[in-house]
Amino acid sequence: MGEARTSFFSDAKLGPEGGYRDRWVRVETKPIPFYFPNWPSRVEAARLHDLHHIVAGYETDWPGEAEIAAWEIASGCSQYYAAWILNLGAFGAGLVIAPKRLFRAFLRGRHVETNLYKSGFDESRLNDITVGMLRDQLGLDVPISSPRPADTALFALWCIPSILSWLLVPLLTAILFWLIVRWKFRTA
């Protein structure tokens, strides 16, 4: 796992330590990148999220981030609130850019035995465990079955908060614009 994570960091251009010590997280959105603070709770969740990427095989491009978000939401993010929040945003983006892949990843997450948010992971074990061993531990090799009505209903329910999370962006932009204009006219 240690070698796999090092390769993952390199391939995703996250730096040798995955960006865990950086003050800001850069999200590549064309044409303008988006930045947000790299809070300790986000780092704690990202350490497990990155391992999920490796063992589940999802890329770090936008469709891959949507897939891992759906997989993590479906399998549960436990007490990792930063994971819940960030995954809702990626889930919402996935509804637009890769809805079929999003649904397949959600189904896969519904049928795994556990994930690292629930079971935890001691990073000192990175060089003692293989990707295959961790895949087996999480039950990732189980074939995806046909969706049950409960799976479809739960997916539809998760669509609601993920869409609502994206509605906050134009609202916050409008508020910021209003504050700037108000400030500009007060100082003029």
Secondary structure, DSSP 8 states (H G I E B T S, - for coil): -HHHHHHHHHHTT--TTTTTT-SEEEE--SSS-EEEE--HHHHHHHHHHHHHHHHHT--SSHHHHHHHHHHHHHH--TT-HHHHHHHHHHHHHHHHH-HHHHHHHHHHHHTSS--HHHH---GGGTTTS-HHHHHHHHTTTS------HHHHHHHHHHHHHHHHHHHHHHHHHHHHHHHHHHHHHHH-
